[in-house]
């Protein structure tokens, strides 16, 4: 019996834009850092990202709502 989870990857869905890749990497690194410091709510995450100057794609600071929307967008 195979209990492995099947993942699929469609290369047509991948965004190879270097600006988008840099943004996603910065956001991911920032989230890892803030979570590692103990953040456990959206408010904590938004405050933490803002404190280390990780902005949204438009260069704006995060709010709980904007972070939630962005995490949903990226969770494809």
mmJSON file of the N, C-alpha and C atoms, coordinates in Angstrom:
{"data_MODEL":{"atom_site":{
"group_PDB":["ATOM","ATOM","ATOM","ATOM","ATOM","ATOM","ATOM","ATOM","ATOM","ATOM","ATOM","ATOM","ATOM","ATOM","ATOM","ATOM","ATOM","ATOM","ATOM","ATOM","ATOM","ATOM","ATOM","ATOM","ATOM","ATOM","ATOM","ATOM","ATOM","ATOM","ATOM","ATOM","ATOM","ATOM","ATOM","ATOM","ATOM","ATOM","ATOM","ATOM","ATOM","ATOM","ATOM","ATOM","ATOM","ATOM","ATOM","ATOM","ATOM","ATOM","ATOM","ATOM","ATOM","ATOM","ATOM","ATOM","ATOM","ATOM","ATOM","ATOM","ATOM","ATOM","ATOM","ATOM","ATOM","ATOM","ATOM","ATOM","ATOM","ATOM","ATOM","ATOM","ATOM","ATOM","ATOM","ATOM","ATOM","ATOM","ATOM","ATOM","ATOM","ATOM","ATOM","ATOM","ATOM","ATOM","ATOM","ATOM","ATOM","ATOM","ATOM","ATOM","ATOM","ATOM","ATOM","ATOM","ATOM","ATOM","ATOM","ATOM","ATOM","ATOM","ATOM","ATOM","ATOM","ATOM","ATOM","ATOM","ATOM","ATOM","ATOM","ATOM","ATOM","ATOM","ATOM","ATOM","ATOM","ATOM","ATOM","ATOM","ATOM","ATOM","ATOM","ATOM","ATOM","ATOM","ATOM","ATOM","ATOM","ATOM","ATOM","ATOM","ATOM","ATOM","ATOM","ATOM","ATOM","ATOM","ATOM","ATOM","ATOM","ATOM","ATOM","ATOM","ATOM","ATOM","ATOM","ATOM","ATOM","ATOM","ATOM","ATOM","ATOM","ATOM","ATOM","ATOM","ATOM","ATOM","ATOM","ATOM","ATOM","ATOM","ATOM","ATOM","ATOM","ATOM","ATOM","ATOM","ATOM","ATOM","ATOM","ATOM","ATOM","ATOM","ATOM","ATOM","ATOM","ATOM","ATOM","ATOM","ATOM","ATOM","ATOM","ATOM","ATOM","ATOM","ATOM","ATOM","ATOM","ATOM","ATOM","ATOM","ATOM","ATOM","ATOM","ATOM","ATOM","ATOM","ATOM","ATOM","ATOM","ATOM","ATOM","ATOM","ATOM","ATOM","ATOM","ATOM","ATOM","ATOM","ATOM","ATOM","ATOM","ATOM","ATOM","ATOM","ATOM","ATOM","ATOM","ATOM","ATOM","ATOM","ATOM","ATOM","ATOM","ATOM","ATOM","ATOM"],
"id":[1,2,3,4,5,6,7,8,9,10,11,12,13,14,15,16,17,18,19,20,21,22,23,24,25,26,27,28,29,30,31,32,33,34,35,36,37,38,39,40,41,42,43,44,45,46,47,48,49,50,51,52,53,54,55,56,57,58,59,60,61,62,63,64,65,66,67,68,69,70,71,72,73,74,75,76,77,78,79,80,81,82,83,84,85,86,87,88,89,90,91,92,93,94,95,96,97,98,99,100,101,102,103,104,105,106,107,108,109,110,111,112,113,114,115,116,117,118,119,120,121,122,123,124,125,126,127,128,129,130,131,132,133,134,135,136,137,138,139,140,141,142,143,144,145,146,147,148,149,150,151,152,153,154,155,156,157,158,159,160,161,162,163,164,165,166,167,168,169,170,171,172,173,174,175,176,177,178,179,180,181,182,183,184,185,186,187,188,189,190,191,192,193,194,195,196,197,198,199,200,201,202,203,204,205,206,207,208,209,210,211,212,213,214,215,216,217,218,219,220,221,222,223,224,225,226,227,228],
"type_symbol":["N","C","C","N","C","C","N","C","C","N","C","C","N","C","C","N","C","C","N","C","C","N","C","C","N","C","C","N","C","C","N","C","C","N","C","C","N","C","C","N","C","C","N","C","C","N","C","C","N","C","C","N","C","C","N","C","C","N","C","C","N","C","C","N","C","C","N","C","C","N","C","C","N","C","C","N","C","C","N","C","C","N","C","C","N","C","C","N","C","C","N","C","C","N","C","C","N","C","C","N","C","C","N","C","C","N","C","C","N","C","C","N","C","C","N","C","C","N","C","C","N","C","C","N","C","C","N","C","C","N","C","C","N","C","C","N","C","C","N","C","C","N","C","C","N","C","C","N","C","C","N","C","C","N","C","C","N","C","C","N","C","C","N","C","C","N","C","C","N","C","C","N","C","C","N","C","C","N","C","C","N","C","C","N","C","C","N","C","C","N","C","C","N","C","C","N","C","C","N","C","C","N","C","C","N","C","C","N","C","C","N","C","C","N","C","C","N","C","C","N","C","C","N","C","C","N","C","C"],
"label_atom_id":["N","CA","C","N","CA","C","N","CA","C","N","CA","C","N","CA","C","N","CA","C","N","CA","C","N","CA","C","N","CA","C","N","CA","C","N","CA","C","N","CA","C","N","CA","C","N","CA","C","N","CA","C","N","CA","C","N","CA","C","N","CA","C","N","CA","C","N","CA","C","N","CA","C","N","CA","C","N","CA","C","N","CA","C","N","CA","C","N","CA","C","N","CA","C","N","CA","C","N","CA","C","N","CA","C","N","CA","C","N","CA","C","N","CA","C","N","CA","C","N","CA","C","N","CA","C","N","CA","C","N","CA","C","N","CA","C","N","CA","C","N","CA","C","N","CA","C","N","CA","C","N","CA","C","N","CA","C","N","CA","C","N","CA","C","N","CA","C","N","CA","C","N","CA","C","N","CA","C","N","CA","C","N","CA","C","N","CA","C","N","CA","C","N","CA","C","N","CA","C","N","CA","C","N","CA","C","N","CA","C","N","CA","C","N","CA","C","N","CA","C","N","CA","C","N","CA","C","N","CA","C","N","CA","C","N","CA","C","N","CA","C","N","CA","C","N","CA","C","N","CA","C","N","CA","C","N","CA","C","N","CA","C","N","CA","C"],
"label_alt_id":[null,null,null,null,null,null,null,null,null,null,null,null,null,null,null,null,null,null,null,null,null,null,null,null,null,null,null,null,null,null,null,null,null,null,null,null,null,null,null,null,null,null,null,null,null,null,null,null,null,null,null,null,null,null,null,null,null,null,null,null,null,null,null,null,null,null,null,null,null,null,null,null,null,null,null,null,null,null,null,null,null,null,null,null,null,null,null,null,null,null,null,null,null,null,null,null,null,null,null,null,null,null,null,null,null,null,null,null,null,null,null,null,null,null,null,null,null,null,null,null,null,null,null,null,null,null,null,null,null,null,null,null,null,null,null,null,null,null,null,null,null,null,null,null,null,null,null,null,null,null,null,null,null,null,null,null,null,null,null,null,null,null,null,null,null,null,null,null,null,null,null,null,null,null,null,null,null,null,null,null,null,null,null,null,null,null,null,null,null,null,null,null,null,null,null,null,null,null,null,null,null,null,null,null,null,null,null,null,null,null,null,null,null,null,null,null,null,null,null,null,null,null,null,null,null,null,null,null],
"label_comp_id":["UNK","UNK","UNK","UNK","UNK","UNK","UNK","UNK","UNK","UNK","UNK","UNK","UNK","UNK","UNK","UNK","UNK","UNK","UNK","UNK","UNK","UNK","UNK","UNK","UNK","UNK","UNK","UNK","UNK","UNK","UNK","UNK","UNK","UNK","UNK","UNK","UNK","UNK","UNK","UNK","UNK","UNK","UNK","UNK","UNK","UNK","UNK","UNK","UNK","UNK","UNK","UNK","UNK","UNK","UNK","UNK","UNK","UNK","UNK","UNK","UNK","UNK","UNK","UNK","UNK","UNK","UNK","UNK","UNK","UNK","UNK","UNK","UNK","UNK","UNK","UNK","UNK","UNK","UNK","UNK","UNK","UNK","UNK","UNK","UNK","UNK","UNK","UNK","UNK","UNK","UNK","UNK","UNK","UNK","UNK","UNK","UNK","UNK","UNK","UNK","UNK","UNK","UNK","UNK","UNK","UNK","UNK","UNK","UNK","UNK","UNK","UNK","UNK","UNK","UNK","UNK","UNK","UNK","UNK","UNK","UNK","UNK","UNK","UNK","UNK","UNK","UNK","UNK","UNK","UNK","UNK","UNK","UNK","UNK","UNK","UNK","UNK","UNK","UNK","UNK","UNK","UNK","UNK","UNK","UNK","UNK","UNK","UNK","UNK","UNK","UNK","UNK","UNK","UNK","UNK","UNK","UNK","UNK","UNK","UNK","UNK","UNK","UNK","UNK","UNK","UNK","UNK","UNK","UNK","UNK","UNK","UNK","UNK","UNK","UNK","UNK","UNK","UNK","UNK","UNK","UNK","UNK","UNK","UNK","UNK","UNK","UNK","UNK","UNK","UNK","UNK","UNK","UNK","UNK","UNK","UNK","UNK","UNK","UNK","UNK","UNK","UNK","UNK","UNK","UNK","UNK","UNK","UNK","UNK","UNK","UNK","UNK","UNK","UNK","UNK","UNK","UNK","UNK","UNK","UNK","UNK","UNK","UNK","UNK","UNK","UNK","UNK","UNK"],
"label_asym_id":["A","A","A","A","A","A","A","A","A","A","A","A","A","A","A","A","A","A","A","A","A","A","A","A","A","A","A","A","A","A","A","A","A","A","A","A","A","A","A","A","A","A","A","A","A","A","A","A","A","A","A","A","A","A","A","A","A","A","A","A","A","A","A","A","A","A","A","A","A","A","A","A","A","A","A","A","A","A","A","A","A","A","A","A","A","A","A","A","A","A","A","A","A","A","A","A","A","A","A","A","A","A","A","A","A","A","A","A","A","A","A","A","A","A","A","A","A","A","A","A","A","A","A","A","A","A","A","A","A","A","A","A","A","A","A","A","A","A","A","A","A","A","A","A","A","A","A","A","A","A","A","A","A","A","A","A","A","A","A","A","A","A","A","A","A","A","A","A","A","A","A","A","A","A","A","A","A","A","A","A","A","A","A","A","A","A","A","A","A","A","A","A","A","A","A","A","A","A","A","A","A","A","A","A","A","A","A","A","A","A","A","A","A","A","A","A","A","A","A","A","A","A","A","A","A","A","A","A"],
"label_entity_id":["1","1","1","1","1","1","1","1","1","1","1","1","1","1","1","1","1","1","1","1","1","1","1","1","1","1","1","1","1","1","1","1","1","1","1","1","1","1","1","1","1","1","1","1","1","1","1","1","1","1","1","1","1","1","1","1","1","1","1","1","1","1","1","1","1","1","1","1","1","1","1","1","1","1","1","1","1","1","1","1","1","1","1","1","1","1","1","1","1","1","1","1","1","1","1","1","1","1","1","1","1","1","1","1","1","1","1","1","1","1","1","1","1","1","1","1","1","1","1","1","1","1","1","1","1","1","1","1","1","1","1","1","1","1","1","1","1","1","1","1","1","1","1","1","1","1","1","1","1","1","1","1","1","1","1","1","1","1","1","1","1","1","1","1","1","1","1","1","1","1","1","1","1","1","1","1","1","1","1","1","1","1","1","1","1","1","1","1","1","1","1","1","1","1","1","1","1","1","1","1","1","1","1","1","1","1","1","1","1","1","1","1","1","1","1","1","1","1","1","1","1","1","1","1","1","1","1","1"],
"label_seq_id":[1,1,1,2,2,2,3,3,3,4,4,4,5,5,5,6,6,6,7,7,7,8,8,8,9,9,9,10,10,10,11,11,11,12,12,12,13,13,13,14,14,14,15,15,15,16,16,16,17,17,17,18,18,18,19,19,19,20,20,20,21,21,21,22,22,22,23,23,23,24,24,24,25,25,25,26,26,26,27,27,27,28,28,28,29,29,29,30,30,30,31,31,31,32,32,32,33,33,33,34,34,34,35,35,35,36,36,36,37,37,37,38,38,38,39,39,39,40,40,40,41,41,41,42,42,42,43,43,43,44,44,44,45,45,45,46,46,46,47,47,47,48,48,48,49,49,49,50,50,50,51,51,51,52,52,52,53,53,53,54,54,54,55,55,55,56,56,56,57,57,57,58,58,58,59,59,59,60,60,60,61,61,61,62,62,62,63,63,63,64,64,64,65,65,65,66,66,66,67,67,67,68,68,68,69,69,69,70,70,70,71,71,71,72,72,72,73,73,73,74,74,74,75,75,75,76,76,76],
"pdbx_PDB_ins_code":[null,null,null,null,null,null,null,null,null,null,null,null,null,null,null,null,null,null,null,null,null,null,null,null,null,null,null,null,null,null,null,null,null,null,null,null,null,null,null,null,null,null,null,null,null,null,null,null,null,null,null,null,null,null,null,null,null,null,null,null,null,null,null,null,null,null,null,null,null,null,null,null,null,null,null,null,null,null,null,null,null,null,null,null,null,null,null,null,null,null,null,null,null,null,null,null,null,null,null,null,null,null,null,null,null,null,null,null,null,null,null,null,null,null,null,null,null,null,null,null,null,null,null,null,null,null,null,null,null,null,null,null,null,null,null,null,null,null,null,null,null,null,null,null,null,null,null,null,null,null,null,null,null,null,null,null,null,null,null,null,null,null,null,null,null,null,null,null,null,null,null,null,null,null,null,null,null,null,null,null,null,null,null,null,null,null,null,null,null,null,null,null,null,null,null,null,null,null,null,null,null,null,null,null,null,null,null,null,null,null,null,null,null,null,null,null,null,null,null,null,null,null,null,null,null,null,null,null],
"Cartn_x":[0.842,0.0,0.894,0.531,1.329,0.573,1.116,0.479,1.035,1.838,2.455,1.385,1.593,0.699,1.163,0.229,0.573,0.56,1.667,1.764,1.864,1.289,1.435,2.018,2.731,3.331,3.058,2.421,2.175,3.103,4.09,5.033,4.373,3.178,2.467,1.938,1.795,1.321,2.458,3.7,4.846,5.181,5.376,5.731,7.252,7.93,9.392,9.892,9.01,9.404,10.37,11.587,12.57,12.116,11.304,10.798,9.835,8.961,8.025,8.771,9.781,10.57,11.271,11.873,12.553,11.556,10.36,9.328,8.921,8.636,8.219,9.314,10.555,11.67,11.795,11.674,11.772,10.627,9.417,8.277,8.451,8.869,9.086,10.152,11.268,12.346,11.868,11.112,10.585,9.623,8.747,7.807,8.541,9.55,10.337,10.966,11.519,12.185,11.189,10.049,9.053,8.42,8.122,7.572,8.587,9.863,10.915,11.065,10.61,10.651,9.399,8.492,7.335,6.007,5.955,4.678,3.698,2.452,1.473,0.086,-0.028,-1.286,-0.97,-1.997,-1.793,-1.286,-1.814,-1.364,0.124,0.571,1.999,2.836,2.35,3.085,3.209,2.1,2.119,3.075,2.98,3.876,5.337,5.581,6.953,7.529,6.738,7.208,7.491,6.606,6.817,8.073,8.334,9.504,10.817,10.796,12.032,12.0,11.084,10.999,10.719,9.879,9.398,8.021,7.95,6.719,5.943,4.725,3.942,4.495,3.887,4.399,4.391,3.537,3.484,4.36,5.119,5.995,5.306,4.072,3.314,3.521,3.297,3.383,2.167,2.314,1.271,0.232,-0.999,-2.068,-2.485,-3.273,-3.778,-4.526,-5.379,-6.195,-5.341,-4.372,-3.564,-2.694,-2.181,-1.377,-2.234,-3.421,-4.322,-4.658,-4.965,-5.269,-4.092,-2.899,-1.704,-1.382,-1.528,-1.274,-2.272,-3.505,-4.501,-4.112,-3.672,-3.284,-2.135,-1.184,0.006,-0.198,-1.289,-1.534,-2.115,-1.958,-2.511,-2.231],
"Cartn_y":[-1.174,0.0,1.246,2.206,3.413,4.577,5.135,6.251,7.606,7.632,8.888,9.826,11.094,12.128,12.466,12.464,12.792,14.305,14.838,16.251,16.382,17.417,17.645,19.035,19.173,20.453,20.716,21.808,22.221,23.385,23.186,24.278,25.51,25.342,26.491,27.41,26.883,27.678,28.389,28.06,28.628,30.005,30.949,32.308,32.459,32.537,32.634,34.075,35.029,36.436,36.652,37.137,37.295,38.247,39.233,40.149,39.399,38.585,37.791,36.768,36.139,35.166,35.844,37.008,37.738,38.127,38.565,38.943,37.737,36.626,35.423,34.945,35.002,34.595,35.511,36.817,37.764,37.547,37.339,37.101,35.788,34.746,33.456,33.532,34.179,34.34,35.163,36.224,37.062,36.298,35.511,34.715,33.703,33.054,32.106,32.803,33.969,34.721,35.125,35.677,36.159,34.987,33.904,32.723,32.146,32.17,31.68,32.513,33.759,34.639,34.507,33.594,33.312,33.883,34.528,35.067,33.926,34.118,33.049,33.557,34.822,35.361,36.193,36.46,37.326,38.703,39.209,40.521,40.482,39.421,39.273,39.184,38.419,38.268,39.596,40.326,41.613,42.581,42.669,43.552,43.143,41.858,41.36,41.629,41.396,41.672,43.158,43.978,45.427,45.852,45.233,45.593,45.264,44.231,43.869,44.329,45.25,45.892,44.929,43.927,43.069,43.6,44.221,44.87,43.986,44.432,43.711,44.014,43.449,43.616,45.075,45.886,47.299,48.177,47.584,48.35,48.902,48.457,48.942,48.017,48.571,47.758,46.844,45.806,44.793,45.177,44.784,44.772,43.314,43.006,41.629,41.226,42.118,41.803,41.618,42.511,42.389,41.132,40.784,39.577,38.338,38.329,37.191,37.018,38.102,38.043,37.515,37.982,37.56,36.091,35.642,34.231,33.333,33.774,33.025,33.0,34.123,34.199,33.26,33.202,32.391,30.908,30.574,29.177,28.326,28.732,28.003,26.568],
"Cartn_z":[0.0,0.0,0.0,-0.8,-0.93,-0.296,0.79,1.497,1.075,0.025,-0.415,-0.965,-0.73,-1.254,-2.666,-3.579,-4.961,-5.144,-5.6,-5.919,-7.425,-7.937,-9.374,-9.579,-10.655,-10.996,-12.461,-12.74,-14.113,-14.41,-15.268,-15.537,-16.146,-16.703,-17.26,-16.154,-14.941,-13.808,-13.08,-13.407,-12.708,-13.269,-12.379,-12.787,-12.665,-13.788,-13.802,-13.808,-13.616,-13.588,-12.425,-12.695,-11.622,-10.519,-10.847,-9.814,-8.895,-9.464,-8.657,-7.802,-8.367,-7.618,-6.447,-6.673,-5.595,-4.504,-4.918,-3.95,-3.101,-3.761,-3.027,-2.083,-2.543,-1.677,-0.467,-0.678,0.443,1.429,0.907,1.793,2.554,1.854,2.515,3.591,3.273,4.256,5.447,5.164,6.238,7.13,6.521,7.316,8.186,7.623,8.424,9.626,9.388,10.469,11.552,11.128,12.091,12.842,12.131,12.804,13.788,13.407,14.294,15.557,15.49,16.661,17.516,17.126,17.969,17.517,16.37,15.882,15.666,16.132,15.935,15.531,15.211,14.694,13.448,12.652,11.49,11.901,13.002,13.489,13.821,14.493,14.813,13.551,12.569,11.317,10.583,10.476,9.787,10.486,11.819,12.576,12.377,12.44,12.299,10.923,9.878,8.526,8.338,8.866,8.766,9.519,10.66,11.475,10.772,9.905,9.201,7.74,7.457,6.132,4.984,5.226,4.143,3.757,2.581,2.149,1.175,0.861,-0.139,-1.531,-2.563,-3.929,-4.377,-3.791,-4.144,-3.282,-2.368,-1.493,-0.257,-0.007,1.155,2.346,3.528,4.738,4.817,5.608,5.74,6.779,6.504,7.497,7.626,8.624,8.747,7.482,6.986,5.809,4.559,4.346,3.132,3.174,4.346,4.481,4.258,4.829,4.639,3.156,2.48,1.049,0.244,0.58,-0.153,0.1,1.319,1.62,0.89,0.786,0.011,-1.461,-1.992,-3.404,-3.702,-2.795,-3.017,-2.726,-2.09,-1.679,-2.794,-4.008,-5.135,-4.991],
"occupancy":[1.0,1.0,1.0,1.0,1.0,1.0,1.0,1.0,1.0,1.0,1.0,1.0,1.0,1.0,1.0,1.0,1.0,1.0,1.0,1.0,1.0,1.0,1.0,1.0,1.0,1.0,1.0,1.0,1.0,1.0,1.0,1.0,1.0,1.0,1.0,1.0,1.0,1.0,1.0,1.0,1.0,1.0,1.0,1.0,1.0,1.0,1.0,1.0,1.0,1.0,1.0,1.0,1.0,1.0,1.0,1.0,1.0,1.0,1.0,1.0,1.0,1.0,1.0,1.0,1.0,1.0,1.0,1.0,1.0,1.0,1.0,1.0,1.0,1.0,1.0,1.0,1.0,1.0,1.0,1.0,1.0,1.0,1.0,1.0,1.0,1.0,1.0,1.0,1.0,1.0,1.0,1.0,1.0,1.0,1.0,1.0,1.0,1.0,1.0,1.0,1.0,1.0,1.0,1.0,1.0,1.0,1.0,1.0,1.0,1.0,1.0,1.0,1.0,1.0,1.0,1.0,1.0,1.0,1.0,1.0,1.0,1.0,1.0,1.0,1.0,1.0,1.0,1.0,1.0,1.0,1.0,1.0,1.0,1.0,1.0,1.0,1.0,1.0,1.0,1.0,1.0,1.0,1.0,1.0,1.0,1.0,1.0,1.0,1.0,1.0,1.0,1.0,1.0,1.0,1.0,1.0,1.0,1.0,1.0,1.0,1.0,1.0,1.0,1.0,1.0,1.0,1.0,1.0,1.0,1.0,1.0,1.0,1.0,1.0,1.0,1.0,1.0,1.0,1.0,1.0,1.0,1.0,1.0,1.0,1.0,1.0,1.0,1.0,1.0,1.0,1.0,1.0,1.0,1.0,1.0,1.0,1.0,1.0,1.0,1.0,1.0,1.0,1.0,1.0,1.0,1.0,1.0,1.0,1.0,1.0,1.0,1.0,1.0,1.0,1.0,1.0,1.0,1.0,1.0,1.0,1.0,1.0,1.0,1.0,1.0,1.0,1.0,1.0],
"B_iso_or_equiv":[0.0,0.0,0.0,0.0,0.0,0.0,0.0,0.0,0.0,0.0,0.0,0.0,0.0,0.0,0.0,0.0,0.0,0.0,0.0,0.0,0.0,0.0,0.0,0.0,0.0,0.0,0.0,0.0,0.0,0.0,0.0,0.0,0.0,0.0,0.0,0.0,0.0,0.0,0.0,0.0,0.0,0.0,0.0,0.0,0.0,0.0,0.0,0.0,0.0,0.0,0.0,0.0,0.0,0.0,0.0,0.0,0.0,0.0,0.0,0.0,0.0,0.0,0.0,0.0,0.0,0.0,0.0,0.0,0.0,0.0,0.0,0.0,0.0,0.0,0.0,0.0,0.0,0.0,0.0,0.0,0.0,0.0,0.0,0.0,0.0,0.0,0.0,0.0,0.0,0.0,0.0,0.0,0.0,0.0,0.0,0.0,0.0,0.0,0.0,0.0,0.0,0.0,0.0,0.0,0.0,0.0,0.0,0.0,0.0,0.0,0.0,0.0,0.0,0.0,0.0,0.0,0.0,0.0,0.0,0.0,0.0,0.0,0.0,0.0,0.0,0.0,0.0,0.0,0.0,0.0,0.0,0.0,0.0,0.0,0.0,0.0,0.0,0.0,0.0,0.0,0.0,0.0,0.0,0.0,0.0,0.0,0.0,0.0,0.0,0.0,0.0,0.0,0.0,0.0,0.0,0.0,0.0,0.0,0.0,0.0,0.0,0.0,0.0,0.0,0.0,0.0,0.0,0.0,0.0,0.0,0.0,0.0,0.0,0.0,0.0,0.0,0.0,0.0,0.0,0.0,0.0,0.0,0.0,0.0,0.0,0.0,0.0,0.0,0.0,0.0,0.0,0.0,0.0,0.0,0.0,0.0,0.0,0.0,0.0,0.0,0.0,0.0,0.0,0.0,0.0,0.0,0.0,0.0,0.0,0.0,0.0,0.0,0.0,0.0,0.0,0.0,0.0,0.0,0.0,0.0,0.0,0.0,0.0,0.0,0.0,0.0,0.0,0.0],
"pdbx_formal_charge":[null,null,null,null,null,null,null,null,null,null,null,null,null,null,null,null,null,null,null,null,null,null,null,null,null,null,null,null,null,null,null,null,null,null,null,null,null,null,null,null,null,null,null,null,null,null,null,null,null,null,null,null,null,null,null,null,null,null,null,null,null,null,null,null,null,null,null,null,null,null,null,null,null,null,null,null,null,null,null,null,null,null,null,null,null,null,null,null,null,null,null,null,null,null,null,null,null,null,null,null,null,null,null,null,null,null,null,null,null,null,null,null,null,null,null,null,null,null,null,null,null,null,null,null,null,null,null,null,null,null,null,null,null,null,null,null,null,null,null,null,null,null,null,null,null,null,null,null,null,null,null,null,null,null,null,null,null,null,null,null,null,null,null,null,null,null,null,null,null,null,null,null,null,null,null,null,null,null,null,null,null,null,null,null,null,null,null,null,null,null,null,null,null,null,null,null,null,null,null,null,null,null,null,null,null,null,null,null,null,null,null,null,null,null,null,null,null,null,null,null,null,null,null,null,null,null,null,null],
"auth_seq_id":[1,1,1,2,2,2,3,3,3,4,4,4,5,5,5,6,6,6,7,7,7,8,8,8,9,9,9,10,10,10,11,11,11,12,12,12,13,13,13,14,14,14,15,15,15,16,16,16,17,17,17,18,18,18,19,19,19,20,20,20,21,21,21,22,22,22,23,23,23,24,24,24,25,25,25,26,26,26,27,27,27,28,28,28,29,29,29,30,30,30,31,31,31,32,32,32,33,33,33,34,34,34,35,35,35,36,36,36,37,37,37,38,38,38,39,39,39,40,40,40,41,41,41,42,42,42,43,43,43,44,44,44,45,45,45,46,46,46,47,47,47,48,48,48,49,49,49,50,50,50,51,51,51,52,52,52,53,53,53,54,54,54,55,55,55,56,56,56,57,57,57,58,58,58,59,59,59,60,60,60,61,61,61,62,62,62,63,63,63,64,64,64,65,65,65,66,66,66,67,67,67,68,68,68,69,69,69,70,70,70,71,71,71,72,72,72,73,73,73,74,74,74,75,75,75,76,76,76],
"auth_comp_id":["UNK","UNK","UNK","UNK","UNK","UNK","UNK","UNK","UNK","UNK","UNK","UNK","UNK","UNK","UNK","UNK","UNK","UNK","UNK","UNK","UNK","UNK","UNK","UNK","UNK","UNK","UNK","UNK","UNK","UNK","UNK","UNK","UNK","UNK","UNK","UNK","UNK","UNK","UNK","UNK","UNK","UNK","UNK","UNK","UNK","UNK","UNK","UNK","UNK","UNK","UNK","UNK","UNK","UNK","UNK","UNK","UNK","UNK","UNK","UNK","UNK","UNK","UNK","UNK","UNK","UNK","UNK","UNK","UNK","UNK","UNK","UNK","UNK","UNK","UNK","UNK","UNK","UNK","UNK","UNK","UNK","UNK","UNK","UNK","UNK","UNK","UNK","UNK","UNK","UNK","UNK","UNK","UNK","UNK","UNK","UNK","UNK","UNK","UNK","UNK","UNK","UNK","UNK","UNK","UNK","UNK","UNK","UNK","UNK","UNK","UNK","UNK","UNK","UNK","UNK","UNK","UNK","UNK","UNK","UNK","UNK","UNK","UNK","UNK","UNK","UNK","UNK","UNK","UNK","UNK","UNK","UNK","UNK","UNK","UNK","UNK","UNK","UNK","UNK","UNK","UNK","UNK","UNK","UNK","UNK","UNK","UNK","UNK","UNK","UNK","UNK","UNK","UNK","UNK","UNK","UNK","UNK","UNK","UNK","UNK","UNK","UNK","UNK","UNK","UNK","UNK","UNK","UNK","UNK","UNK","UNK","UNK","UNK","UNK","UNK","UNK","UNK","UNK","UNK","UNK","UNK","UNK","UNK","UNK","UNK","UNK","UNK","UNK","UNK","UNK","UNK","UNK","UNK","UNK","UNK","UNK","UNK","UNK","UNK","UNK","UNK","UNK","UNK","UNK","UNK","UNK","UNK","UNK","UNK","UNK","UNK","UNK","UNK","UNK","UNK","UNK","UNK","UNK","UNK","UNK","UNK","UNK","UNK","UNK","UNK","UNK","UNK","UNK"],
"auth_asym_id":["A","A","A","A","A","A","A","A","A","A","A","A","A","A","A","A","A","A","A","A","A","A","A","A","A","A","A","A","A","A","A","A","A","A","A","A","A","A","A","A","A","A","A","A","A","A","A","A","A","A","A","A","A","A","A","A","A","A","A","A","A","A","A","A","A","A","A","A","A","A","A","A","A","A","A","A","A","A","A","A","A","A","A","A","A","A","A","A","A","A","A","A","A","A","A","A","A","A","A","A","A","A","A","A","A","A","A","A","A","A","A","A","A","A","A","A","A","A","A","A","A","A","A","A","A","A","A","A","A","A","A","A","A","A","A","A","A","A","A","A","A","A","A","A","A","A","A","A","A","A","A","A","A","A","A","A","A","A","A","A","A","A","A","A","A","A","A","A","A","A","A","A","A","A","A","A","A","A","A","A","A","A","A","A","A","A","A","A","A","A","A","A","A","A","A","A","A","A","A","A","A","A","A","A","A","A","A","A","A","A","A","A","A","A","A","A","A","A","A","A","A","A","A","A","A","A","A","A"],
"auth_atom_id":["N","CA","C","N","CA","C","N","CA","C","N","CA","C","N","CA","C","N","CA","C","N","CA","C","N","CA","C","N","CA","C","N","CA","C","N","CA","C","N","CA","C","N","CA","C","N","CA","C","N","CA","C","N","CA","C","N","CA","C","N","CA","C","N","CA","C","N","CA","C","N","CA","C","N","CA","C","N","CA","C","N","CA","C","N","CA","C","N","CA","C","N","CA","C","N","CA","C","N","CA","C","N","CA","C","N","CA","C","N","CA","C","N","CA","C","N","CA","C","N","CA","C","N","CA","C","N","CA","C","N","CA","C","N","CA","C","N","CA","C","N","CA","C","N","CA","C","N","CA","C","N","CA","C","N","CA","C","N","CA","C","N","CA","C","N","CA","C","N","CA","C","N","CA","C","N","CA","C","N","CA","C","N","CA","C","N","CA","C","N","CA","C","N","CA","C","N","CA","C","N","CA","C","N","CA","C","N","CA","C","N","CA","C","N","CA","C","N","CA","C","N","CA","C","N","CA","C","N","CA","C","N","CA","C","N","CA","C","N","CA","C","N","CA","C","N","CA","C","N","CA","C","N","CA","C","N","CA","C","N","CA","C","N","CA","C"],
"pdbx_PDB_model_num":[1,1,1,1,1,1,1,1,1,1,1,1,1,1,1,1,1,1,1,1,1,1,1,1,1,1,1,1,1,1,1,1,1,1,1,1,1,1,1,1,1,1,1,1,1,1,1,1,1,1,1,1,1,1,1,1,1,1,1,1,1,1,1,1,1,1,1,1,1,1,1,1,1,1,1,1,1,1,1,1,1,1,1,1,1,1,1,1,1,1,1,1,1,1,1,1,1,1,1,1,1,1,1,1,1,1,1,1,1,1,1,1,1,1,1,1,1,1,1,1,1,1,1,1,1,1,1,1,1,1,1,1,1,1,1,1,1,1,1,1,1,1,1,1,1,1,1,1,1,1,1,1,1,1,1,1,1,1,1,1,1,1,1,1,1,1,1,1,1,1,1,1,1,1,1,1,1,1,1,1,1,1,1,1,1,1,1,1,1,1,1,1,1,1,1,1,1,1,1,1,1,1,1,1,1,1,1,1,1,1,1,1,1,1,1,1,1,1,1,1,1,1,1,1,1,1,1,1]
}}}
